[in-house]
Structure formats: C-alpha cells, structure tokens
Amino acid sequence: MKLSGVKRGEQVKIIGINGGALKARLNSMGIKVGDVISVINIAPFKTPVEIKKGNFRLAIGKPEMDNITVEYYV
C-alpha cells in the first residue's frame, strides 16, 4: 500500500522508497526503510500529510507519498 492510502492516527512500517533522490532526502532526515511512522495530520485536500517518527515530524506531499510503500504496523 502507498503512504497516500493511510488514514490519520494509523501507524505503518516503511517497506520501500522509490526514487533515489527521495530516498536520499528521507535518509538524511533519519527516515529509512524499516522505520515505523505515524500519520498525525492530513491537510484538507489530502496533501501534505504530516508524519511522525519519534519526536521528529515531517510534512510530505502527494508525489512523495505515492513513492513510499508501507504496511500496517501492529
């Protein structure tokens, strides 16, 4: 499933990031494949989405969300 399909309040695990530039940018911010993130806020038109990893928060736009593959984390 893509990150764009996750609802507010859900926790997911990142299982893939497409695009070298996006992957490098997220890695530089400490977000990588295998991390568990929470979707904490979704803007009215579903972009951007605010995610949280630990105490770090990041807003991600629709093009980026469509390149991040996730699975539900239990």
C-alpha positions in Angstrom: 0.0 0.0 0.0 1.2 3.6 -0.6 1.6 6.1 2.2 -1.2 8.2 0.5 -3.7 5.5 1.5 -3.0 5.7 5.2 -5.5 7.4 7.5 -4.9 9.8 10.3 -3.8 8.1 13.5 -2.5 4.9 11.9 1.0 3.5 12.4 2.8 2.0 9.4 6.1 0.5 8.6 8.0 1.7 5.6 8.9 -1.2 3.3 10.1 0.6 0.2 11.0 4.0 -1.1 11.1 4.5 -4.9 13.3 7.2 -6.4 17.0 7.7 -5.4 16.6 11.4 -4.7 13.6 10.9 -2.4 15.3 8.0 -0.6 18.5 10.0 -0.1 16.5 13.1 1.2 14.5 11.0 3.6 17.6 9.1 4.8 19.3 12.4 5.5 16.4 13.2 7.8 16.6 9.9 9.6 13.7 8.2 7.9 14.5 4.9 6.2 13.1 1.6 5.1 12.1 -0.4 8.2 11.1 2.6 10.3 7.7 2.8 11.9 5.9 6.1 11.4 2.6 7.6 12.4 0.3 9.7 10.3 -0.7 12.5 12.6 -2.3 15.1 10.4 -3.8 15.2 6.9 -4.5 18.6 5.1 -8.0 19.2 3.7 -7.1 18.1 0.2 -5.0 15.1 1.4 -1.7 16.8 0.8 0.6 17.4 2.6 0.4 14.7 5.2 2.3 15.2 8.5 4.1 12.1 9.7 5.9 11.5 13.0 8.9 9.2 13.8 9.8 9.5 17.5 9.9 13.3 18.2 10.5 14.2 14.6 7.7 15.5 12.4 7.7 15.9 8.7 5.2 17.1 6.1 5.2 15.0 2.9 3.4 16.0 -0.4 1.4 13.7 -2.7 4.2 12.9 -5.2 6.4 11.7 -2.4 3.6 9.8 -0.7 3.0 7.8 -3.9 6.6 6.7 -3.9 6.6 5.3 -0.3 5.3 1.8 0.2 4.1 0.9 3.7 2.4 -1.9 5.6 0.3 -1.7 8.7 2.2 -2.0 11.9 0.6 -3.9 14.8 
